[in-house]
Every structure is written in structure tokens, then in C-alpha cells.
Amino acid sequence: MNTHFCKVGRIRPNLGKVLNLKELESTYLNFIEEAYNVTQTDSGLSDFLYHEASKLKKRILSLKRSNSNTLDAAF
């Protein structure tokens, strides 16, 4: 039997994504806090920060889903 296409035991979670996740979460929280702080003074900046925070939240959720799927497959 040819094991050329067998990937069992060779696929590992990407640790770069896991370590980057904490940085993304802290950036997300900073954007949300800053957006809340400038809501009354500069609504345009506040909207921009909320938009950037929502894009970061989507990325964080996709990273969490991809990490949980790869780890579940390994066990």
C-alpha cells in the first residue's frame, strides 16, 4: 500500500495562529474601548474603530473555529 497521500499524524495545529490570537484579542479590546471613549467627541472615528473591531472579531472567531477543528481531529 502506498502511503504517499497519507497525512495521519503529520498535520499539527499552527502555533503561530494560536499565539497571534491573544494579540488580536487585546487589539480588539483596545479598539472597542477607544471607540467608546470618542463616541461623544468624534462619531466618524468611533464608527471607524467599531468597524475595525468587528473585522478583528470575525478574524478571531474564524481562528478559534479553525483551531478547535484541527485539535478535535487530532484527538
Secondary structure, DSSP 4 states (H G I P E B T S, - for coil): ---TT--TTT----HHHHHHHHHHHHHHHHHHHHHHHTTTT-HHHHHHHHHHHHHHHHHHHHHHHHHHHHHHHH-
